[in-house]
Amino acid sequence: MTIDHIFPVHCMEKYPAVRKRAALFGIHGSNDMKNLCTACMRCNQKKEAKMGIWILKGFLGKQPWYWPLRRILTVILVFFVLYLGRKIYMPVVCNWINTLQK
């Protein structure tokens, strides 16, 4: 695990607009505790100095309810896709197989 800055240090130092946006979240300085979160090495390297949706992911990742909810929604989505795939694609596949057999 590594420590990641939700609002990147480079952006906080260089751009006043980023500092203003961070202040809306109660973050005053790049090393403020509210601006820090844990991330695995791969995710931290993937994020680099990006902002946008990564900021939302950083704040949500700190919430204790986020990870269980994300797993539950992922399972529901997988079952939904499998159910739709069976309803939509299986008849198409069966017709295709019947056509090949003829």
N, C-alpha and C positions, 0 to 999 in steps of 0.2 A: 504494500500500500504506500501511496505517496500523498503528500499534501498538495492540493491543487487550489489555485486562486480562481474563484468564480468569475470575477472581473479581472482579466489579465493585468499583471503589473505594468507591462509596457503601455497598454491602453490607458490605465489609470494615470500614469505619469505624463503621457503625451497629449491626451485629449480631454479638455475641460468638460465636454458633453458627457463623456463616460463617467467622470467624477460626479456630475450632477445626477446622472441616472443611478449611480451607486448610492448617492445620498438619499434617494427616494426609498431605498431599502434599508436605510440606517447604517450604511457602510461609509466610514470616514477614514480613508487610507487603504492602500493595497493590502496591508498585512493585518487589517482588522479581523477579529475572530469571525465576524459574520461573513467575511469574504473568503474564508477558508473551508474546504471540505476534503474528505478523503477520496481518493480515486486509485484504481489499479494503474500500474505503470502504462499498460497499453492504452487505456482511456485517456490518461493524462497526456501522453504523447500524441494521441489522435486529436485532442482538443487544441493543443498548442496555445495560440493567442486568439482563438476564435471566440466570438460572442454569440449573439442571437439565441437560438434554441438551447445552446449549451448552458446559458445562464439559467434558464428555466430548469434544465436537468440538474444543475448544481443545487438549486434551492429545493427542488422536489426530493432529490436523493438524500437530503438531510432529515426528511420527515420519516418517522418510524412506520407510518401506515403505507408509505409509497411502495416499498418493495413487495410486501405480501399482496397488495392490490394489483401491482403490475403482473405478478405471477398468475393470479386468478384471472385477470383479463386476457393474458396470453393463452391460458388453457381454454377459456371460452372461445376465443378467436380461432384457435386451432380446430376445436370441435365444430364450430360454425362453418369454417372453410371445408372441412372434411364432409360435413353434411351436405353443403351446397354442391361440392364436387361430385358427390354420389348422385345427387338429384339431377344435376345438369349434364355432367360429362359421361356418366356411365351409359345412358342410352345412346349417346353419340359413339362411344367406344364400341358398344355392342353392335350397333348398326355397321360400323366400320369393319368389325371382325366378320360379321355375316356377309358383307360385300366381298371381303377377301376370300371367304370360303366358297363363294359361288363361282 
